[in-house]
């Protein structure tokens, strides 16, 4: 992948770290500027007409100042999948219309990579050892795409062997790309799942700028499965516009034809949802996009969602299509209430401990 980086900044003190040197070497014509703190990077960007777009051309290599690992920010009243987030980077070179990072990172919209990899792995090892009876499901895809920057960082080549040695942790790398070359010669030993966010091709083309096509994602999934990885798929966010049934049933069919269902670890479903403030950002940055014009209502967590009368039948149909291929793959709902779970599956997990049984 070509990264249209125009400026590289290094936090003072990380210049000699191996990851820093490897990344800087990939941009031989671009001098790296050393800064003591990131504010001088952010301030000029925030004066741009499109700070989020401009920030994708700025790379900042630094150490991570806080806790690398935190629980997924679930919401009271919604069933959580008990995900634990590993922050190895923030910002994404892709530019999806609906991306929540446009809001979360609106004041620091750059590509930031945390290069103290050794410390990250050491802290993870300490965390896992402290709770040997718990199974940790770790993901790196909250504040970035897990593999979008991997050709630069090579982080997957550190993470996959590390998790292969663990007995109580599972890694999921979630992506919209086909950047899998770093993965194919590694042995995950059942401890790494590669997950793809999927949508119909028309939505990918219109709303997921810079992402791999559905065809390329499924080819990458097939190659990863052949290399020994379990695979996951995330229909999230589902765009429930006119004609969605034919489009999404086609995606389910394409998945089941590309990957043996026995190799699929799980599938998640989640309708498009967004805070009201993100709606305004989407309208400003992507005025041609129709995705926020559907029938949305405010929910208790402050996000806008499709009407329940739209979401529930859509989820039921998705489960029906998945099961029509004889697949017993676990299917779960992302950020949905107990009532929605019960209407879709006729039952709901009593809590996150029960839902976490899916992720073994």
C-alpha positions as a Markdown table, in Angstrom:
| # | Residue | x | y | z |
|---|---|---|---|---|
| 1 | Unk | 0.0 | 0.0 | 0.0 |
| 2 | Unk | 1.2 | 3.5 | -0.8 |
| 3 | Unk | 0.8 | 5.9 | 2.1 |
| 4 | Unk | 0.6 | 9.6 | 1.0 |
| 5 | Unk | 2.6 | 10.7 | 4.0 |
| 6 | Unk | 3.9 | 14.3 | 3.7 |
| 7 | Unk | 5.4 | 14.8 | 7.1 |
| 8 | Unk | 6.9 | 12.5 | 9.8 |
| 9 | Unk | 7.3 | 13.5 | 13.4 |
| 10 | Unk | 9.1 | 11.7 | 16.2 |
| 11 | Unk | 8.5 | 12.1 | 19.9 |
| 12 | Unk | 11.8 | 12.9 | 21.5 |
| 13 | Unk | 13.3 | 9.8 | 22.9 |
| 14 | Unk | 12.0 | 7.2 | 20.4 |
| 15 | Unk | 14.5 | 7.9 | 17.7 |
| 16 | Unk | 16.7 | 4.9 | 18.4 |
| 17 | Unk | 13.9 | 2.3 | 18.9 |
| 18 | Unk | 14.0 | -0.4 | 16.2 |
| 19 | Unk | 10.4 | 0.2 | 15.1 |
| 20 | Unk | 11.0 | 3.9 | 14.7 |
| 21 | Unk | 14.1 | 3.3 | 12.5 |
| 22 | Unk | 12.3 | 0.7 | 10.3 |
| 23 | Unk | 9.3 | 3.0 | 9.6 |
| 24 | Unk | 11.4 | 6.1 | 9.0 |
| 25 | Unk | 13.6 | 4.1 | 6.5 |
| 26 | Unk | 10.5 | 3.5 | 4.4 |
| 27 | Unk | 10.3 | 7.2 | 3.6 |
| 28 | Unk | 13.9 | 7.9 | 2.5 |
| 29 | Unk | 13.1 | 11.3 | 1.0 |
| 30 | Unk | 11.1 | 12.6 | 4.0 |
| 31 | Unk | 13.1 | 14.1 | 6.9 |
| 32 | Unk | 11.7 | 13.2 | 10.4 |
| 33 | Unk | 11.1 | 16.1 | 12.7 |
| 34 | Unk | 11.6 | 15.6 | 16.4 |
| 35 | Unk | 9.1 | 17.2 | 18.8 |
| 36 | Unk | 8.7 | 17.2 | 22.6 |
| 37 | Unk | 4.9 | 17.1 | 22.5 |
| 38 | Unk | 2.3 | 16.7 | 19.8 |
| 39 | Unk | 0.4 | 20.0 | 20.2 |
| 40 | Unk | 2.5 | 21.8 | 17.5 |
| 41 | Unk | 1.5 | 19.0 | 15.1 |
| 42 | Unk | -2.2 | 19.3 | 15.9 |
| 43 | Unk | -2.7 | 23.0 | 15.9 |
| 44 | Unk | -2.0 | 23.7 | 12.2 |
| 45 | Unk | -4.1 | 20.7 | 11.1 |
| 46 | Unk | -7.1 | 21.9 | 13.0 |
| 47 | Unk | -7.0 | 25.1 | 10.8 |
| 48 | Unk | -7.4 | 23.1 | 7.6 |
| 49 | Unk | -10.6 | 22.9 | 5.8 |
| 50 | Unk | -10.7 | 19.1 | 6.3 |
| 51 | Unk | -8.5 | 18.3 | 9.3 |
| 52 | Unk | -9.5 | 14.6 | 9.2 |
| 53 | Unk | -8.4 | 14.3 | 5.6 |
| 54 | Unk | -5.2 | 16.3 | 6.1 |
| 55 | Unk | -4.3 | 14.3 | 9.2 |
| 56 | Unk | -4.0 | 11.1 | 7.1 |
| 57 | Unk | -0.9 | 12.6 | 5.5 |
| 58 | Unk | 0.9 | 13.2 | 8.9 |
| 59 | Unk | 2.7 | 10.3 | 10.7 |
| 60 | Unk | 3.7 | 10.7 | 14.4 |
| 61 | Unk | 5.8 | 8.0 | 16.0 |
| 62 | Unk | 5.7 | 8.1 | 19.8 |
| 63 | Unk | 5.6 | 6.0 | 23.0 |
| 64 | Unk | 2.2 | 5.4 | 24.6 |
| 65 | Unk | 1.8 | 7.5 | 27.7 |
| 66 | Unk | -1.1 | 5.6 | 29.4 |
| 67 | Unk | -2.6 | 2.2 | 29.7 |
| 68 | Unk | -2.1 | 0.1 | 26.6 |
| 69 | Unk | -5.0 | -2.2 | 27.4 |
| 70 | Unk | -8.6 | -1.3 | 28.4 |
| 71 | Unk | -12.0 | -2.8 | 28.3 |
| 72 | Unk | -14.1 | -2.1 | 25.2 |
| 73 | Unk | -16.3 | 1.0 | 26.1 |
| 74 | Unk | -19.6 | -0.9 | 26.2 |
| 75 | Unk | -22.8 | 0.9 | 27.2 |
| 76 | Unk | -25.1 | 0.2 | 30.1 |
| 77 | Unk | -28.3 | -1.5 | 28.9 |
| 78 | Unk | -26.5 | -3.0 | 25.9 |
| 79 | Unk | -25.0 | -6.5 | 25.9 |
| 80 | Unk | -21.2 | -6.3 | 25.5 |
| 81 | Unk | -18.9 | -8.9 | 23.9 |
| 82 | Unk | -16.3 | -8.5 | 26.6 |
| 83 | Unk | -13.7 | -7.3 | 24.2 |
| 84 | Unk | -10.4 | -5.9 | 25.5 |
| 85 | Unk | -8.7 | -3.2 | 23.5 |
| 86 | Unk | -5.0 | -3.0 | 22.8 |
| 87 | Unk | -4.0 | 0.5 | 21.7 |
| 88 | Unk | -1.0 | 0.2 | 19.4 |
| 89 | Unk | -2.0 | 3.1 | 17.1 |
| 90 | Unk | -4.6 | 5.8 | 16.6 |
| 91 | Unk | -5.9 | 7.1 | 13.3 |
| 92 | Unk | -6.6 | 5.2 | 10.0 |
| 93 | Unk | -5.4 | 5.8 | 6.4 |
| 94 | Unk | -8.8 | 4.6 | 5.2 |
| 95 | Unk | -11.6 | 7.2 | 5.0 |
| 96 | Unk | -15.0 | 5.6 | 5.7 |
| 97 | Unk | -18.0 | 7.9 | 5.7 |
| 98 | Unk | -19.4 | 6.5 | 8.9 |
| 99 | Unk | -16.1 | 6.2 | 10.8 |
| 100 | Unk | -16.4 | 7.1 | 14.5 |
| 101 | Unk | -12.8 | 8.2 | 14.6 |
| 102 | Unk | -13.8 | 11.4 | 12.7 |
| 103 | Unk | -15.5 | 12.3 | 16.0 |
| 104 | Unk | -13.2 | 10.6 | 18.6 |
| 105 | Unk | -10.0 | 11.9 | 17.1 |
| 106 | Unk | -11.3 | 15.3 | 15.8 |
| 107 | Unk | -8.7 | 17.2 | 17.8 |
| 108 | Unk | -5.8 | 14.9 | 16.9 |
| 109 | Unk | -6.6 | 13.6 | 13.5 |
| 110 | Unk | -3.2 | 12.2 | 12.6 |
| 111 | Unk | -1.8 | 8.7 | 12.1 |
| 112 | Unk | 0.0 | 8.0 | 15.4 |
| 113 | Unk | 1.9 | 4.8 | 15.9 |
| 114 | Unk | 3.2 | 3.7 | 19.3 |
| 115 | Unk | 6.7 | 2.3 | 18.8 |
| 116 | Unk | 7.5 | 1.0 | 22.2 |
| 117 | Unk | 6.4 | -2.5 | 21.2 |
| 118 | Unk | 8.6 | -4.3 | 23.7 |
| 119 | Unk | 6.8 | -2.5 | 26.6 |
| 120 | Unk | 3.4 | -3.3 | 25.1 |
| 121 | Unk | 4.2 | -7.0 | 25.0 |
| 122 | Unk | 5.7 | -7.0 | 28.5 |
| 123 | Unk | 2.5 | -5.4 | 30.0 |
| 124 | Unk | 0.3 | -7.9 | 28.2 |
| 125 | Unk | 2.3 | -10.8 | 29.6 |
| 126 | Unk | 1.9 | -9.4 | 33.1 |
| 127 | Unk | -1.8 | -8.9 | 32.6 |
| 128 | Unk | -2.4 | -12.5 | 31.4 |
| 129 | Unk | -0.2 | -14.0 | 34.1 |
| 130 | Unk | -2.1 | -12.1 | 36.8 |
| 131 | Unk | -5.4 | -13.7 | 35.8 |
| 132 | Unk | -4.7 | -17.2 | 34.6 |
| 133 | Unk | -8.3 | -18.3 | 34.9 |
| 134 | Unk | -9.7 | -15.7 | 32.6 |
| 135 | Unk | -9.7 | -15.9 | 28.8 |
| 136 | Unk | -8.8 | -12.5 | 27.3 |
| 137 | Unk | -10.1 | -11.5 | 23.9 |
| 138 | Unk | -7.8 | -8.8 | 22.7 |
| 139 | Unk | -8.3 | -6.6 | 19.7 |
| 140 | Unk | -6.3 | -3.7 | 18.2 |
| 141 | Unk | -9.1 | -2.3 | 16.0 |
| 142 | Unk | -10.9 | 0.4 | 18.2 |
| 143 | Unk | -8.9 | 3.5 | 17.2 |
| 144 | Unk | -7.4 | 2.2 | 14.0 |
| 145 | Unk | -7.8 | -0.6 | 11.4 |
| 146 | Unk | -5.8 | -3.6 | 12.8 |
| 147 | Unk | -3.9 | -4.2 | 9.5 |
| 148 | Unk | -4.1 | -0.9 | 7.6 |
| 149 | Unk | -0.7 | 0.2 | 8.9 |
| 150 | Unk | 0.8 | -3.2 | 9.3 |
| 151 | Unk | 2.9 | -3.0 | 6.1 |
| 152 | Unk | 4.6 | 0.0 | 7.9 |
| 153 | Unk | 4.8 | -1.3 | 11.4 |
| 154 | Unk | 5.1 | -5.1 | 11.0 |
| 155 | Unk | 3.3 | -5.3 | 14.4 |
| 156 | Unk | 1.4 | -8.5 | 13.4 |
| 157 | Unk | 4.8 | -10.3 | 13.2 |
| 158 | Unk | 5.3 | -9.5 | 16.9 |
| 159 | Unk | 1.7 | -10.1 | 18.1 |
| 160 | Unk | 0.9 | -13.4 | 16.4 |
| 161 | Unk | 4.0 | -15.3 | 17.8 |
| 162 | Unk | 3.4 | -13.7 | 21.2 |
| 163 | Unk | -0.2 | -14.8 | 21.4 |
| 164 | Unk | 0.7 | -18.3 | 20.1 |
| 165 | Unk | 2.6 | -18.7 | 23.3 |
| 166 | Unk | -0.3 | -17.7 | 25.5 |
| 167 | Unk | -2.8 | -20.1 | 27.1 |
| 168 | Unk | -5.5 | -17.7 | 28.2 |
| 169 | Unk | -5.6 | -15.0 | 25.5 |
| 170 | Unk | -7.0 | -14.7 | 22.0 |
| 171 | Unk | -6.1 | -12.0 | 19.5 |
| 172 | Unk | -8.4 | -10.7 | 16.8 |
| 173 | Unk | -7.0 | -8.5 | 14.1 |
| 174 | Unk | -10.0 | -6.7 | 12.5 |
| 175 | Unk | -9.6 | -5.0 | 9.1 |
| 176 | Unk | -11.1 | -3.8 | 5.9 |
| 177 | Unk | -7.9 | -4.3 | 4.0 |
| 178 | Unk | -6.1 | -7.3 | 2.4 |
| 179 | Unk | -2.8 | -6.6 | 4.1 |
| 180 | Unk | -2.0 | -10.1 | 5.1 |
| 181 | Unk | 1.5 | -10.7 | 3.7 |
| 182 | Unk | 3.1 | -10.4 | 7.2 |
| 183 | Unk | 0.8 | -13.2 | 8.5 |
| 184 | Unk | 1.1 | -16.0 | 6.0 |
| 185 | Unk | 4.4 | -17.6 | 7.2 |
| 186 | Unk | 3.5 | -17.4 | 10.9 |
| 187 | Unk | 1.9 | -20.2 | 13.0 |
| 188 | Unk | -1.0 | -18.8 | 15.1 |
| 189 | Unk | -1.5 | -22.0 | 17.0 |
| 190 | Unk | -5.2 | -21.2 | 17.2 |
| 191 | Unk | -4.6 | -18.0 | 19.2 |
| 192 | Unk | -5.1 | -15.4 | 16.5 |
| 193 | Unk | -8.3 | -14.7 | 14.5 |
| 194 | Unk | -8.3 | -12.5 | 11.5 |
| 195 | Unk | -11.6 | -10.6 | 11.2 |
| 196 | Unk | -13.0 | -8.7 | 8.2 |
| 197 | Unk | -15.6 | -6.0 | 8.3 |
| 198 | Unk | -17.8 | -6.7 | 5.3 |
| 199 | Unk | -20.5 | -4.8 | 3.3 |
| 200 | Unk | -21.9 | -5.1 | -0.2 |
| 201 | Unk | -19.6 | -4.0 | -2.9 |
| 202 | Unk | -21.7 | -0.9 | -3.8 |
| 203 | Unk | -21.4 | 0.3 | -0.2 |
| 204 | Unk | -17.6 | -0.4 | -0.1 |
| 205 | Unk | -17.1 | 1.6 | -3.3 |
| 206 | Unk | -19.3 | 4.5 | -2.1 |
| 207 | Unk | -18.6 | 4.7 | 1.6 |
| 208 | Unk | -15.3 | 2.9 | 2.4 |
| 209 | Unk | -12.6 | 4.9 | 0.7 |
| 210 | Unk | -9.2 | 3.2 | 0.5 |
| 211 | Unk | -10.5 | -0.1 | 1.7 |
| 212 | Unk | -10.1 | -3.4 | -0.2 |
| 213 | Unk | -13.0 | -4.6 | -2.3 |
| 214 | Unk | -15.2 | -7.4 | -1.0 |
| 215 | Unk | -13.6 | -9.8 | -3.5 |
| 216 | Unk | -10.1 | -8.9 | -2.2 |
| 217 | Unk | -11.2 | -9.2 | 1.4 |
| 218 | Unk | -12.6 | -12.7 | 0.8 |
| 219 | Unk | -9.5 | -13.8 | -1.1 |
| 220 | Unk | -7.4 | -12.6 | 1.8 |
| 221 | Unk | -9.6 | -14.5 | 4.2 |
| 222 | Unk | -9.3 | -17.7 | 2.1 |
| 223 | Unk | -5.5 | -17.3 | 2.1 |
| 224 | Unk | -5.4 | -16.7 | 5.9 |
| 225 | Unk | -7.5 | -19.7 | 6.5 |
| 226 | Unk | -5.2 | -21.9 | 4.4 |
| 227 | Unk | -2.3 | -20.5 | 6.5 |
| 228 | Unk | -3.9 | -21.8 | 9.7 |
| 229 | Unk | -5.9 | -18.9 | 11.0 |
| 230 | Unk | -9.5 | -18.9 | 12.2 |
| 231 | Unk | -11.5 | -16.3 | 10.4 |
| 232 | Unk | -14.3 | -13.9 | 11.5 |
| 233 | Unk | -16.7 | -11.6 | 9.7 |
| 234 | Unk | -18.4 | -8.5 | 11.0 |
| 235 | Unk | -21.5 | -7.1 | 9.2 |
| 236 | Unk | -21.0 | -3.9 | 11.0 |
| 237 | Unk | -22.2 | -1.3 | 10.2 |
| 238 | Unk | -25.0 | -2.7 | 8.2 |
| 239 | Unk | -26.5 | 0.0 | 5.9 |
| 240 | Unk | -30.2 | -0.9 | 5.7 |
| 241 | Unk | -31.2 | 1.1 | 2.6 |
| 242 | Unk | -33.6 | 0.1 | -0.1 |
| 243 | Unk | -32.7 | -3.2 | -1.6 |
| 244 | Unk | -30.4 | -4.2 | 1.3 |
| 245 | Unk | -31.8 | -7.8 | 1.4 |
| 246 | Unk | -30.5 | -8.8 | -2.0 |
| 247 | Unk | -27.1 | -7.1 | -1.4 |
| 248 | Unk | -26.5 | -8.6 | 2.1 |
| 249 | Unk | -27.7 | -12.1 | 1.2 |
| 250 | Unk | -25.2 | -11.9 | -1.7 |
| 251 | Unk | -22.4 | -11.1 | 0.8 |
| 252 | Unk | -23.4 | -14.1 | 3.0 |
| 253 | Unk | -23.4 | -16.3 | -0.1 |
| 254 | Unk | -20.0 | -15.0 | -1.2 |
| 255 | Unk | -18.5 | -15.6 | 2.3 |
| 256 | Unk | -19.8 | -19.2 | 2.5 |
| 257 | Unk | -18.5 | -20.0 | -1.0 |
| 258 | Unk | -15.0 | -18.5 | -0.2 |
| 259 | Unk | -14.4 | -19.9 | 3.3 |
| 260 | Unk | -15.4 | -23.2 | 4.8 |
| 261 | Unk | -17.9 | -22.4 | 7.5 |
| 262 | Unk | -15.9 | -24.7 | 9.9 |
| 263 | Unk | -13.1 | -22.2 | 9.7 |
| 264 | Unk | -15.2 | -19.2 | 10.8 |
| 265 | Unk | -14.8 | -18.4 | 14.5 |
| 266 | Unk | -17.7 | -16.0 | 14.7 |
| 267 | Unk | -19.9 | -13.5 | 12.8 |
| 268 | Unk | -21.2 | -10.3 | 14.3 |
| 269 | Unk | -24.1 | -8.1 | 13.2 |
| 270 | Unk | -24.6 | -4.5 | 13.9 |
| 271 | Unk | -26.7 | -1.8 | 12.3 |
| 272 | Unk | -25.4 | 1.7 | 11.5 |
| 273 | Unk | -25.3 | 3.8 | 14.6 |
| 274 | Unk | -23.7 | 7.1 | 15.4 |
| 275 | Unk | -23.7 | 10.0 | 17.9 |
| 276 | Unk | -25.6 | 13.1 | 16.6 |
| 277 | Unk | -22.3 | 15.0 | 16.4 |
| 278 | Unk | -20.9 | 12.5 | 14.0 |
| 279 | Unk | -23.9 | 12.9 | 11.7 |
| 280 | Unk | -22.9 | 16.6 | 11.2 |
| 281 | Unk | -19.3 | 15.6 | 10.5 |
| 282 | Unk | -20.5 | 13.1 | 7.9 |
| 283 | Unk | -22.8 | 15.6 | 6.2 |
| 284 | Unk | -19.9 | 18.2 | 6.1 |
| 285 | Unk | -17.2 | 15.8 | 4.8 |
| 286 | Unk | -19.4 | 13.6 | 2.6 |
| 287 | Unk | -22.4 | 15.6 | 1.5 |
| 288 | Unk | -23.2 | 13.2 | -1.3 |
| 289 | Unk | -23.6 | 10.2 | 1.0 |
| 290 | Unk | -27.2 | 9.1 | 1.7 |
| 291 | Unk | -26.5 | 6.8 | 4.6 |
| 292 | Unk | -27.7 | 9.1 | 7.4 |
| 293 | Unk | -31.1 | 9.8 | 5.7 |
| 294 | Unk | -32.7 | 6.5 | 7.0 |
| 295 | Unk | -35.2 | 6.2 | 9.8 |
| 296 | Unk | -33.1 | 6.7 | 12.9 |
| 297 | Unk | -34.1 | 7.3 | 16.5 |
| 298 | Unk | -32.0 | 8.3 | 19.6 |
| 299 | Unk | -31.2 | 5.5 | 22.0 |
| 300 | Unk | -30.3 | 5.4 | 25.7 |
| 301 | Unk | -26.6 | 5.4 | 24.9 |
| 302 | Unk | -26.9 | 8.7 | 23.0 |
| 303 | Unk | -26.4 | 7.1 | 19.6 |
| 304 | Unk | -28.8 | 7.2 | 16.7 |
| 305 | Unk | -30.0 | 3.8 | 15.5 |
| 306 | Unk | -32.4 | 2.5 | 12.9 |
| 307 | Unk | -35.9 | 1.9 | 14.3 |
| 308 | Unk | -36.1 | -1.4 | 16.2 |
| 309 | Unk | -38.8 | -2.5 | 13.7 |
| 310 | Unk | -36.1 | -2.2 | 11.0 |
| 311 | Unk | -33.2 | -3.7 | 12.9 |
| 312 | Unk | -34.8 | -6.8 | 14.3 |
| 313 | Unk | -36.2 | -8.2 | 11.0 |
| 314 | Unk | -32.9 | -7.4 | 9.4 |
| 315 | Unk | -30.9 | -9.4 | 12.0 |
| 316 | Unk | -33.3 | -12.3 | 11.8 |
| 317 | Unk | -32.9 | -12.5 | 8.0 |
| 318 | Unk | -29.1 | -12.4 | 8.4 |
| 319 | Unk | -29.1 | -15.2 | 10.9 |
| 320 | Unk | -31.5 | -17.2 | 8.6 |
| 321 | Unk | -29.2 | -16.7 | 5.6 |
| 322 | Unk | -26.2 | -17.7 | 7.5 |
| 323 | Unk | -27.9 | -20.9 | 8.9 |
| 324 | Unk | -29.2 | -21.8 | 5.5 |
| 325 | Unk | -25.6 | -22.9 | 4.6 |
| 326 | Unk | -25.7 | -25.4 | 7.5 |
| 327 | Unk | -23.4 | -23.2 | 9.4 |
| 328 | Unk | -23.2 | -23.5 | 13.2 |
| 329 | Unk | -20.8 | -20.6 | 13.5 |
| 330 | Unk | -21.6 | -18.4 | 16.5 |
| 331 | Unk | -23.5 | -15.2 | 15.6 |
| 332 | Unk | -23.8 | -12.3 | 18.0 |
| 333 | Unk | -25.1 | -8.8 | 17.9 |
| 334 | Unk | -22.9 | -5.8 | 18.5 |
| 335 | Unk | -24.1 | -3.1 | 20.9 |
| 336 | Unk | -27.7 | -4.2 | 21.0 |
| 337 | Unk | -30.1 | -4.4 | 24.0 |
| 338 | Unk | -31.4 | -7.5 | 25.7 |
| 339 | Unk | -34.8 | -6.9 | 24.1 |
| 340 | Unk | -33.4 | -7.0 | 20.6 |
| 341 | Unk | -31.4 | -10.1 | 21.4 |
| 342 | Unk | -34.5 | -11.8 | 22.6 |
| 343 | Unk | -36.5 | -10.8 | 19.5 |
| 344 | Unk | -33.8 | -12.0 | 17.2 |
| 345 | Unk | -32.7 | -15.2 | 18.9 |
| 346 | Unk | -35.6 | -15.9 | 21.3 |
| 347 | Unk | -33.1 | -15.6 | 24.1 |
| 348 | Unk | -30.3 | -13.4 | 25.3 |
| 349 | Unk | -27.1 | -14.2 | 27.2 |
| 350 | Unk | -27.5 | -13.4 | 30.9 |
| 351 | Unk | -24.4 | -11.3 | 30.8 |
| 352 | Unk | -21.0 | -10.8 | 29.2 |
| 353 | Unk | -19.6 | -13.8 | 30.9 |
| 354 | Unk | -22.0 | -16.0 | 29.0 |
| 355 | Unk | -21.5 | -14.2 | 25.7 |
| 356 | Unk | -17.8 | -14.5 | 26.1 |
| 357 | Unk | -18.2 | -18.3 | 25.8 |
| 358 | Unk | -18.5 | -17.7 | 22.1 |
| 359 | Unk | -14.9 | -16.5 | 21.9 |
| 360 | Unk | -13.0 | -19.7 | 22.9 |
